[in-house]
Amino acid sequence: MTQNLAATSRPDAAPTAQDGAASRDWWRNAVIYQVYPRSFADSNGDGMGDLPGVRSRLPYLRDLGVDAVWLSPFYASPQADAGYDVADYRAVDPMFGTLLDADGLIRDAHELGMRIIVDLVPNHSSDQHEWFQRALREGPGSALRERYHFRAGQGANGELPPNDWESIFGGPAWTRSQNPDGTPGEWYLHLFAPEQPDFNWDSPAVADEFRSILRFWLDMGVDGFRIDVAHGMVKAPGLPDIGGSEQLKLLGNDVMPFFDQDGVHEIYRSWRMILDEYPGERIGVAEAWTPTVQRTANYVRPDELHQAFNFQYLGTHWEAAALREVIDLSLDSMRPVDAPTTWVLSNHDVTRHATRFANPPGGTQIRTAGDRELGLRRARAASLLMLALPGSAYLYQGEELGLPDVTDLPDEVRQDPSFFRASGQDGFRDGCRVPLPWSGTEAPYGFGPVAGGPSWLPQPAEWASLSVESQTGDPTSTLELYRSALAVRREHPALGGGTEVTWLDAPEGVLAFRRDSAEGSFVCYANTTAEPVRVAAPGQLLLASGDEPVVDGGEIVLASDSTSWWAV
């Protein structure tokens, strides 16, 4: 089912319009914007976002000031897990468009000075992938079964799973297949949904296939790959038992036999050689959930990938001491491997930070709306803090609008696969995936071409006031704050890339640091407390997340839950 592309491929394609995106080592200081295609923009009115919709909104992203766009999966897929179950890695799912649409999107982004990063899903495929379907049809002994983890079951008749591993989405990580004659057969491993069988990366055929897939998209002109479950491809030899239930509670605390195995690094060394063959500095970005930031650094050693998501930072609440600790730890861990630290506050798998910060500390999955005014105030402050730190920053679509999570979606409209399972992840990821509001006073607020048209998840009525149209030109809006922040970040010589901050003395609950360059210096103040705080006046105010600091002699008064930027 792979589609053919008539247009000429261009392995040397690279942006030229924006200085930041075209510079050498662009990925060390880039601001990268995540597009979740099904929720970004719908071009044909079917209620589902698509690639032509994304393409039509690229000027918006250029004007916002981002350097690159990361697209969540748009491959051919049965959509059992919103596209993270891939049936054909070289085809675009018809709901999103065609390969020609992808080609046009890449070309337009480059013309506008932005780079394109695509999702790659190498840990597992869809159960509708040709390899897996053939493995089922051919039965035990098929060579295709070596490309997945098929195993005989335990028990007198093989009726028990091969080991005690649990799925991230809840329940056993094994499903029993059926033999071609209809009898119960071998079991296959799926760390996520049963529709997502895990590849066996000990099979040379799997490694060969993904090297080919990399080249296919690099020849199309993409500038890099975000690697889904980058920590999960290699399993411990023998697939040993873990020895207990509720294994999800261990994730992020221990090296598991199915996650963060050392063998993954050999895969990335081979991929890095391919990336380095192509001009324009193509990059690899690891989605690697590891027990420590130090283990995350292993993925970005000089001969492996370029960036790794900083989930420890994402999971830190709005509290000065905790933030300073994770900032120092992140910078210290990346410095020895000469990799940029990345900073991220939201993505398609976690509650939006405008809602997380509206609630007491409670992890990255929050089910209550909380104090929305407080949440937005903290979210704006947290965003300015993040954009002031050295390295590369990731923005999730809609955070620049101050969108909260939609916490009150009716059960009957939810589509997160883990919502329908007995245990596992919370299953409330739909709340951060509700389609964006662009314009107008009636749903779908410009997401689709027709007022009153459909959207695959319902949008709240109050989102009319949060649309791009309603916020544009309003100097107090979150959208204009982001636009201003990205412009200052691009222009100020002490912002962007780097590895150092100099901490300044500050009252309890306040983060204060300085960044220096030969052309100028910069100071950031972040007051994480609920009260105004007095600090020394550092220089000229560049930007503030809320009320401007009040100057009082040689001091300034910082508003509660606010961040301000200063030129020194």
MIGUZA-103826 format. One record per residue: residue in one letter; x, y, z of N, C-alpha, C in turn. Coordinates in steps of 0.1 Angstrom, whole numbers, plus 2048, in hexadecimal, padded with zeros to 3 digits. Layout:
BEGIN
aXYZXYZXYZ;...
end
This chain:
BEGIN
m8087F480080080080080880D800;t81680B7FF81E8177FE81B8207F3;q81A82C7F58178367EA82383A7E2;n82183E7D682C8437CE82C8527CD;l8378587CD8388667CC83F86A7BF;a8378717B783D8757AA8478807AB;a8468897B584F8947B685D8907B8;t8668987B48748957B68788967C5;s87F88C7CA88488D7D88908977D8;r89389C7E489D8A67E58A48A57F2;p8AE89C7F38B58997FF8BD8A5805;d8BF8B07FC8C68BB8018BE8C7805;a8B08C48068A78CF80A8AB8D4818;a8AA8E281A8AC8E88278A68F6827;p8A28FA83289C9088338A6912830;t8A291E82B8AB9298298A593682E;a898936831892943833894949841;q89694084B8989458598A694385D;d8AC94D8638BA94C8678BC940871;g8B294087B8B49368868B3928880;a8AA9258778A89188728B3914868;a8B991D8628C391A8578D191985D;s8D391D86A8E091E86F8E6910872;r8F390F8738F99038778F58FE885;d8F58F18878F08EC8948E38F2898;w8DA8F388F8CD8FA8918C58F389C;w8C78E689E8C08DE8A88C48E18B6;r8CF8E88B88D48EB8C58CC8F68CC;n8C58FE8C48BE9098CA8B090A8C5;a8AB9008BD89F9028B68939028BF;v8889098BB87B9088C08738FF8B7;i86E8F48BC8688EA8B38598E88B8;y8508E98AE8428EA8B183C8DC8AD;q8358D68B682F8C98B48218CB8AE;v81F8C58A28128C589C80C8B789D;y8008B68A37F98AA8A47EF8AA898;p7F28A488D7EA8A88807DB8A7881;r7D689D8887C889B8887C08A6890;s7C88AE8977C28B989F7C78C789C;f7CE8C88917D48D588E7CB8DD884;a7C88D88797C08DF86F7BA8D5865;d7AD8D68637A68CD85A7A38D584D;s7A88D08427A68D783579A8D382E;n7948C78307898C382877B8C182F;g77B8C583C76E8C584376A8B8848;d7728AE84976E8A184E77089F85D;g7758AA8637768AA8727848A5877;m78C8A186D79989C8717A48A586A;g7AE8A98727B98B186D7C08A9863;d7C88B085A7CE8A984F7DB8B184A;l7E38AB8427EF8B283D7EC8BE835;p7E28BF82C7DF8CC8267DB8D6830;g7D58D283A7D18DC8457DE8E284C;v7E78D984F7F48DD8557FB8E684B;r7FB8E283F8028EA8347FD8F8834;s7EF8FA8347E99078337EC91083F;r7F090A84A7F3912857802914859;l80A91085081891185281C920854;p81692A84C81A93884F81793C85D;y80D93786380B93A87181693587A;l81C92A87782792587F83492D87C;r83593187084193986C840947874;d83494C87483295987B83395888A;l82F94C88F83194989E84094A8A1;g84894589885794689A85E93989D;v85892E89985E92189C86891D891;d87291589587C91188B879904884;a8718FB88A86E8EE8848608E9889;v85A8E188184D8DB88484F8CC885;w84B8C689084B8B889283C8B3890;l83A8AA88682D8A488382C89788A;s82189589281E88889781987F88B;p81887288D81786988280B86C879;f80E86B86C80486C861804860858;y80B85685C80D84A853800842852;a8008398487F48308467F3828853;s7E78288587E48228667D681F868;p7D281586F7C48128737C081C87E;q7C98238847C682D88E7C282789B;a7C781B89E7C48168AB7CA81E8B7;d7D58258B47DB82E8BE7DF83B8B7;a7D58418B07D784E8AA7E384F8A1;g7E68448997F08458907FE83F895;y7FF83C8A280B8368A780A8278A5;d80182289D801814898802815889;v80E81388481181687680F80986D;a80780A8638067FF85981080084E;d81380C84A81C80E83F82481B841;y83181A84383A82584783D82E83B;r83A82A82F83D83282383083781D;a82583782481983C81E812846828;v80A84F82380385882B7F485382C;d7EF8538387E184E83A7D8857832;p7CE85282B7C585A8237BE86582B;m7BC8628387B586C8407BD879842;f7CB87883F7D48838407D8889833;g7D58818287D988681B7E187B813;t7EB88080C7F487880480287B805;l80B8737FF8198767FF81C8847F8;l8148877EE8168947E881389F7F1;d80989D7FA8068A78048128A980E;a81889D81282389E81B82F8A5814;d8318A280783B8A87FF8398B87FF;g82D8BC7FC82A8CA7FB82C8D1808;l8288CA81382A8D08218398D2824;i8418C882184F8C98238558D581B;r8518D680E8568E08068528EE80B;d8468F080F8418FD813848900820;a8498F78298508FA83685E8FF833;h8658F982A8738FD82787390B821;e86990D81886891B81286692681D;l85F92282785C92B83286792C83D;g87192483B87D92484487B91B850;m87291184F87190785A8748F9856;r8798F185F87C8E485D8718DA861;i8718CE85B8668C585E86C8B8865;i8678B487086B8A887785E89F877;v86089387485588987485787F87E;d84C87A88384C86F88D850862886;l85885A88E85B84D889857843895;v85183889184C82F89C852821899;p85E81F89F86681389C8648088A7;n85E80A8B285C8008BC8527F68B8;h8477FA8B183C7F18AE8367F68A1;s82E7ED89A8277F088F8187EF892;s8107F18888027EC8898007DD887;d7F67D888D7F47C988A7EF7C787B;q7EC7D28747E87D28667F47D385D;h8007D586280C7D685A80E7C9852;e8127CA8468137BE83D81C7B3844;w8267B684B82F7AC8518277A485B;f8207AB8648197A586F80D79C869;q8067A185F7FB79985980078D853;r80C78E84C812781846816778851;a81C77D85C82077486781476D86D;l80977386E7FD76C8737F8762869;r7F876585C7F375C8527FC750851;e80975285281374784F81473E85B;g81174386781173B87381F739879;p82073188482D72E88A837729880;g84372E88284E72A87985073486E;s84773D86C848747861854750864;a85C75385A86775C85C86376A860;l85676E85C85177B86084F77C86F;r84D77187684B77188485877588C;e86377488587077888B87178788C;r86978E88586979D8858617A3890;y85979A89785279E8A38557958AE;h84F7978B985278E8C58467848C6;f8477798BF83D76E8C08437648CA;r83C75F8D38417558DD83674B8E0;a83A73F8E48307358E982C7398F7;g8207378FA81B73A908820730912;q81E73491F82072B92A81372492E;g81571A93780A71293B809705932;a8006FC9377FF6EF9307FC6F0921;n7F46FA91E7F06FB9107F470890A;g7FE70F91080271C90B7F872790D;e7F07259177E472E9197E873B921;l7F573B9267F974792E80474E926;p80475C92880E76492181C75F923;p82676291A83375D91B83B763927;n83776F92C83D77593883377E93E;d83878694982E78E95182E79C94D;w8337A09418337AE93D8257B393B;e8247C093F8177C793E8187D2933;s80C7D492D80B7DE92280B7EC929;i8117F6922810804927802808927;f7F980391E7EB80691D7E27FE926;g7E97F592E7E17ED9387DF7DF933;g7DF7D693D7DE7C793A7EB7C1936;p7EA7B49327F77AD92E7FD7B3921;a80A7B29208107B79148117AC909;w8097A290A8087979017FA7948FD;t7F87918F07EB78C8EB7EE7808E3;r7E57768E57E67698DE7E176A8D0;s7E97658C77E57658B97DD7588B6;q7D77588AA7D074C8A67D774689A;n7D973989A7E073288F7D7732883;p7DD7308777D573086A7CA72786A;d7CA71C8727BF7128737B571687D;g7B77218847AD72688E7B072289C;t7BA71A89E7BD7168AC7C57218B3;p7C67218C17CE72B8C87DC7298C4;g7E37348C27F17348BD7FB73A8C7;e8057408C28107468CA80B7548CE;w8127598D880F7668DD8187718D7;y81477D8D581D7888D081D7938DA;l82979A8DB82B7A58E48267B28DF;h8207BA8E881C7C78E481C7D08F1;l8267D88F28287E08FE81D7EB8FF;f8167ED8F480B7F78F47FE7EF8F1;a7F67F48E77E97ED8E47EC7E08DD;p7E37D68DE7E47CA8D67E57CC8C7;e7E07D78C37E17DB8B47EF7E08B1;q7F87E08BB8067E68B88117DB8BC;p8127D18B481D7C78B782B7CD8B7;d8337C98C18417CE8C18497C78B7;f8527CF8B085C7C98A78677C28B0;n86D7B88AA8787B28B08857B78A9;w88C7C08B08977C78AA8A47BE8AA;d8A37B28AE8AE7A88AC8AD7A389E;s8A27A58978A17A18898A87AB880;p8B27A68788B87AF86E8AE7B6864;a8A37AF86189A7B48588937C185D;v8917C186A88B7CD8708957D986F;a8A17D78738AB7E28728AD7E7864;d8AD7DD85A8AE7E184C8A27EA847;e8967E584C88A7EC84788A7FB84D;f88E7FD85988E80A85E899813859;r8A480E8558AE81684E8A881A841;s8A181283A89B81682D89082082F;i88881F83A87E82983D884836840;l88F83784789684384A89984A83D;r89F8428348A484882789884D81E;f88D84681F88184A81787D85881B;w87C85B82887786882C88287282C;l88E86F82E89987882C89A87C81D;d89887381489887780688C87F802;m88187E80A87688780887989580D;g8838978158878A481A8858A7828;v88089D83087E8A083E88B8A3845;d88B8AB8508978AF85689A8A7863;g89289E86689589687288988D876;f88B88588088187C88588087D894;r87487D89987187C8A786E86D8A9;i8768668B18758578B286C8538BE;d86184E8BB85784A8C585D83E8CD;v85B83E8DA85F8338E286D82F8DF;a8768398DE8848368DB88B82D8E4;h88682C8F088C8248FA8878158FA;g87E8128F18778058F287A7FA8E8;m8837FD8DE8847F38D488A7E68D8;v8947E78E089C7DB8E48977D58F1;k8957C88F18907C18FD89B7B9903;a89B7B79108A67AF9178A57A1911;p8B179B9108B278D90B8A9784913;g8A277B90D89977191488C777919;l88A78491787D78A91B87A786929;p88278993388078494187478A948;d86E78395186478895A869794962;i86079D9658637A896E8607A497C;g85679C97F85479798C84A79E994;g8407A498E8367AB99582C7B298C;s8217B69928177BE98A8197CD98D;e8107D59878107E398881E7E8983;q8237E39788307E69738317F596F;l8257FB96B82580996782B812971;k82980E97E82E81798983E817989;l84480D98285280D982858815976;l85081896C85581F96185B82C965;g86683096086D83C96387583B970;n87583097687D82E983887823981;d88581A97988E80E97789080C968;v89C80696589D8019578967F4956;m88C7F394D8837E894B8897DF941;p8857D294188A7C99368857CC928;f87B7D49288767D891A8797E7917;f87F7EF9208817FD91E890800922;d89580A91A8A280F91D8AD80591E;q8AD7FB9158B77F19158C37F790D;d8CF7F39118DB7F990A8DC7F68FB;g8D57EC8F78D67E88E98D07F38DF;v8C77FB8E48C18058DB8CC80F8D6;h8D78108DD8E181B8D88E88168CC;e8EA80A8C98F08058BD8E78098B1;i8DA8088B38D080C8A98D281A8A5;y8D38238AF8D48318AC8E28358A6;r8EC82D8AA8F98308A38F882E894;s8F18238908EF8208828E682B87B;w8DC8308838D483A87D8DB84787C;r8E484A8858EB8578848F4857878;m8F984C87490284C8688F984F85C;i8ED84B85B8E484E8508E085D851;l8DD86285C8D987085D8E5879859;d8F187585C8FD87D85990087D84A;e8FB8738438FE8728358F687E82D;y8EC8838338E388D82C8E889B830;p8E88A48278EB8B282A8E08B9832;g8E38C48388D98CC83F8D68C884D;e8DF8C08538DE8BC8618D08B7865;r8CE8AA8608C28A38638C489D871;i8B989D8798BB8998878B288E88B;g8B58878968AD87E89D8AA8828AB;v89E8818B08998858BD8938798C4;a8988768D089386B8D788886E8E1;e87D8678DF8738668EA87785B8F3;a87F85E8FD885853905881856914;w87884E91987584E92787F84692F;t88884C93689284593E89284894C;p89884095589884296389E84F968;t8A88549608B08609648B3868958;v8B687595A8BB87D94F8C887894A;q8D08739528DD86E94E8DC862944;r8D285A9468D084F93C8CA85592F;t8C285F9308BD8669248C986B91C;a8D38709238DF87591B8E686A913;n8E485E9168EA85390E8E5853900;y8D88588FE8D28588F18D88638E8;v8DE86D8ED8E38788E68F287A8E6;r8F986E8E890886E8E790C8728D9;p9188778D691B87D8C99188758BD;d9198678BF91685F8B39088598B3;e8FF85E8BB8F18598BB8E88648B7;l8DD8668BE8D38708BA8D787E8BE;h8CF8888BA8D38968BC8CC89C8C8;q8C08988CB8B889D8D68B08928DD;a8AD8948E98A488B8F089A8948F9;f88E8908F9884897901887897910;n8868A29168898A492587C8A292D;f87889592F86B89393686C896945;q87889694A87A8999588758A895A;y8798B09518758BE9528668C0950;l8608B99468528B994484A8B6950;g84F8AC9588488A796384A8AF970;t8518BA96F8548C297B8498CD97D;h8448CE98983A8D898C8408E698D;w8378F098D83B8FE98E83F90199C;e84C8FE99F8529009AC8619039AA;a86690E9AF8739129AC87E9089AF;a87E9039BB8898FA9BF8898ED9B6;a87E8E89B387D8DC9AB8818DF99C;l87D8EB9978818EF98A8908F1989;r8968F89938A48FA9928AC8ED992;e8A78E399A8AE8D699B8AE8CF98E;v8A28CF9878A28C897A8A98CF96F;i8A98DC9708B08E49668BF8E1967;d8C48E29738D38DF9758D68D1971;l8CE8C79758D08B99728D08B7963;s8C78BD95C8C58BC94D8D28C1946;l8D68CD94A8E18D49438EE8CC947;d8EF8C79538FB8C09578FC8B2950;s8F18AC94D8F189F9478F48A0938;m8EF8AA9318F18AB9238FF8B191F;r9058B99289128BF92591D8B5922;p91E8AA9299298A192692889A918;v91C89991391A89390591889D8FB;d91A8AA8FE9198B58F490C8B58ED;a9018B38F48F48B38EE8EC8BE8F4;p8E38C48ED8DB8CF8F28D08C98FC;t8CE8D09068C38CD90F8B68D1908;t8AB8C990989E8CD9048958D090F;w88B8D890C8818DC9168738DB910;v86A8D591785D8D39128538D391E;l8478D991C83D8DA9268308D2923;s82E8D09178218C89138248C0906;n81C8B690481C8AF8F880F8A78F6;h80D89E8EC8018988EA7FE88C8F3;d8068898FD80487E906802883914;v8038909178028949257F88A0926;t7F38A29327EA8AD9347F18BA931;r7EA8C392A7F18D09277F58D7934;h8008DF9338068E493F7FD8F0944;a7F48F693C7EB9009427E18F994B;t7DF8EC94A7D68E59537DE8DF95E;r7EA8D995B7F28D39667F58DE971;f7F98EA96C7FC8F49767F08FB97D;a7E48F79787D88FC97E7D48F398A;n7DB8E898C7D88DE9977E48DD9A0;p7E38D79AB7EE8D39B47F78CA9AD;p8048C89B180D8BE9AA8068B19AA;g8078AA99E80089D99D804896990;g81189898C815890980811897973;t81189096880F89595B801892955;q7F988A95D7EB8879597E288C963;i7DB8979607D289E9697C489D963;r7BA89A96C7AC8989677A38A396B;t7A88AD97279F8B89777A48C5971;a79B8CE96E79E8DB9677A68E4971;g7A48E397E7AB8EC9877A78FB986;d7B090398B7AF91298A7B491697D;r7AC9199737B191B9667B8929965;e7B493396C7BB93F96C7C993E971;l7CA93697C7D89349827E092B978;g7D99219727E19189697E692095D;l7DF9299587E393194C7EF93A950;r7ED94195C7F894A961805942962;r80493696981092E96A81592995D;a80C92595481192094781892A93F;r81493693F81A94193882894393E;a82994394B83694595283F93A94F;a83A92D95084292294D84892293F;s84092693684492792884F930926;l84F93C92C85A94692B866940931;l86593993D87093394387792993A;m86F92093487491692B87B91C920;l87692691987C92C90D888934911;a88A93791D89793E9218A2935924;l8A09289258AA91E9288B391B91C;p8BF91791E8C89149138C490690D;g8C49069008C18F98F98B58FB8EF;s8AE8F08ED8A38F08E38968EE8EB;a88B8F58E687E8F48ED8748EE8E3;y86B8E78E98608E18E28528E78E6;l84A8EB8DD83D8F08DF8338E68DA;y8288E48E181D8DC8DD8128E48D8;q80D8E18CC8028E98C67F78ED8D0;g7F48FA8CF7EA9008D87EF9058E5;e7FB9028E98009078F68029168F4;e80591B8E88079298E57F99318E6;l7EE9298E77E192F8E97DD92F8F7;g7E59288FF7E192690D7D691C90F;l7D59139067CA9099077CB900913;p7C08FE91A7C08F49257BD8E7920;d7BF8DC9287BA8CF9247AB8D0925;v7A58C891D7968C691E7948BA927;t7908BD93378F8B293D7818AC93E;d7788B293776A8AD9397648A792C;l76D8A192476889A91875F88F91C;p75388D91674B881919752874915;d74F86A91D75585D91A75385890C;e74785B9077438568FA74B85C8EE;v7528678F075A86D8E576886A8E6;r76D8648F177B8628F37808578EA;q78D8598E579384F8DC7A084A8E0;d7A684F8EB7B284A8F07B183B8F3;p7B98328EC7B78248EE7B881F8FC;s7C18259047C38219127B782491B;f7AE82D9167A283091E79982491F;f79981C91579081191479680491A;r7A18059207A77F99267A67FA935;a7A77EE93C7A47EE94A7AE7F5952;s7BB7F694E7C57FD9567CF80294C;g7DA8079527E580D9497E581C94A;q7E982293F7E983193F7DB836942;d7DA8429467CD84894B7C3848940;g7C78499337BD8489287B6855926;f7BC86092B7B586D9297BD877920;r7C58719177CD87990E7C5881904;d7B887D9027B08858F97AF8948FD;g7B08969097AE8A490E7B88AE909;c7C48A99057CE8B29007CF8B28F1;r7C68AA8EB7C68A88DC7B98AE8D5;v7B18B68DD7A68BC8D77AA8C68CC;p7A38C68C07A88CF8B57A98DD8B9;l7B28E48B27B58F28B57AA8FB8B1;p7A89078B879F9118B37A791C8AC;w7A391E89F7AA9288977A2935896;s79593589478E94189277F93F894;g77794A8957699498957649478A3;t7569478A47509458B17489388B2;e7499308A87419238A874A9188A5;a74990D8AC7519018A974F8FD89A;p7598F88947668F489977190089A;y76D90C89A77691889C781918892;g77D91688578791787B79090B879;f78E9018827968F48807938EE873;g7868EE86F7828E986277C8F585A;p7798F384D7768FE844767903846;v75F8FB84D7518FF84E74D90185C;a74790D85F74191086C73790586F;g73890087C72E8F68807328E887B;g73D8E78747428DA86F7478D187B;p74B8C587774F8BB88175E8BD886;s7618B889176F8B689676F8A989D;w77A8A289C77A8948A17798938B0;l77D89E8B777A89F8C57738AD8C7;p7688AE8D07618BA8D176A8C58D8;q7688D18D476F8DD8DA7668E48E3;p76C8E98EE7648F18F875F8FE8F2;a7539028F774E90F8F275791B8F5;e75E91A9017669259057739278FD;w77591D8F478191E8EB7809298E1;a77492E8DE7739398D577C9458D9;s77D9478E67859538EB7949508EB;l7989438E87A693F8E87AB93D8DA;s7A393F8D07A793D8C27B39468BE;v7B99418B37C494A8AE7BF9578AA;e7B39588A37AE96489F7AB96D8AB;s7A59688B67A19718C17AE9768C8;q7B996E8C87C59728D07CE97B8C8;t7CE97A8BB7D79828B27D59918B4;g7E09988B77DF9A68B87DC9AB8C7;d7D89A28CF7D69A58DD7E39A48E5;p7E99AF8EA7F69AE8F07F69A68FD;t7EA9A49037EA99C90F7E798D90D;s7E69899007E297B8FE7EE9728FF;t7EC9659017F795C9027FD95A8F4;l7F695A8E97FB9598DC8069648D9;e8029718DD80C97C8DA81797B8E4;l8169758F08219738F982B9698F2;y82695E8ED82F9558E683695B8DA;r82E9628D28349698C68409728CB;s83D97A8D58479838DA85397B8E0;a8519718E785B9698EE8649638E3;l85E95D8D98669568CE86E9608C6;a86996C8C48709778BD87C97B8C6;v87A97D8D38859828DC8909778DD;r88B96A8DE89495F8DF89D95E8D3;r8989618C789F9608BB8A996C8BA;e8A59778BF8AD9838BD8B89868C7;h8B59828D48BE9858DF8CA97B8DE;p8D79818DE8E29788DC8E596E8E8;a8DF9718F48E29688FF8D795D900;l8CD95D8F78C39538F88C59488ED;g8BD93D8EE8BF9328E58C89288EA;g8D19238E18DA9188E58E391B8F0;g8EB9118F48F49139008F390890A;t8FB9089148FB8FE91E8FC90392C;e8FC91092E8FE91693B8F492093F;v8F192094C8EA92C9528F192F95F;t8F193C9638F794096F8EC944979;w8EB93C9838E093F98D8E394B995;l8D99539978DA96099F8D395E9AC;d8D89659B68D19659C38C396A9C2;a8B99639C88AB9679C78A49629D3;p8999699D68919649E288B9569DF;e88794F9EA8829429E98769429E0;g8759389D786A9379CE86C93E9C0;v8789459BF87B94C9B38879469AC;l88694399F89293F99789794C990;a8A494E9918AB95998B8B8954985;f8B99569788C69529718CA95C966;r8D695C9638DC9659598E395C94E;r8E29619428E895B9378F0966930;d8FD96392C90696D92790B969919;s90D97391091397190491C97D901;a92597D8F792E9888F49269948F0;e91A9928EB91299E8E69089A38F0;g90699C8FB8FC9A19058F999690F;s8F299A91A8EE9919248DF992927;f8DA98892E8CC98692F8C998093D;v8BF9859448BB9809518AC97C950;c8A997095789C96B95889896A966;y88C96F96A88696E97787A966976;a87895B97E86B95497E86795398D;n85C95999085695999D84B94E99D;t84E9439A48459379A483B9389B1;t83C9439B88349449C482794B9C1;a81E94B9CB8119519C98119609CE;e81C9659D181D9739D682797B9CE;p8269889CD8309919C783D9909CF;v8489919C78559909CD85E99B9C8;r8669A19D28709AB9CE87D9A59CB;v8839AA9C08919A69BC8989B29B6;a8A59B19B58AD9BC9AF8AA9BE9A1;a8A99CA99D8A69CD98F8B29CA986;p8B19C197C8BC9BC9758C09C5968;g8B69CB9628B99D39568AC9D794F;q8AB9D59428A09DA93A8969CE938;l8899D093B8809C693987E9C392A;l87E9B692787C9B191986D9AC918;l8699A492285C99D92085899892E;a84B99893184699393D83A98A93A;s83897F94182D97693F82097B943;g82098494D813989952815998954;d81099D9608129AB9638219AF963;e8249BA95D8329BF95D8379C196B;p8439BD96E8499C097B8499CF97E;v8469D298A8459E098F8539E4993;v8589EF98E8659F49918649FD99E;d86C9FA9A886BA019B4879A049B9;g87EA109B488CA139B7896A0A9B0;g89FA049B88A89FA9B18A39EC9B1;e8969EA9B58909DD9B58849DC9AC;i8809D09A98749CE9A286B9C49AA;v85E9C59A78559BC9AE84F9B39A4;l8539A69A584E99C99C8409979A0;a83799799682999299982A98399C;s82097E9A381F9709A781E96899A;d82495C99A82395298F826959982;s83295F981835966975844964972;t847966965855966960858973958;s86397995A86798495287598394D;w87798994188498993A88A99793A;w89799893C89E9A493D8AB9A5935;a8AD9B092E8BA9B29278C39B9931;v8D09B49328D99BA93B8E59C1933;
end
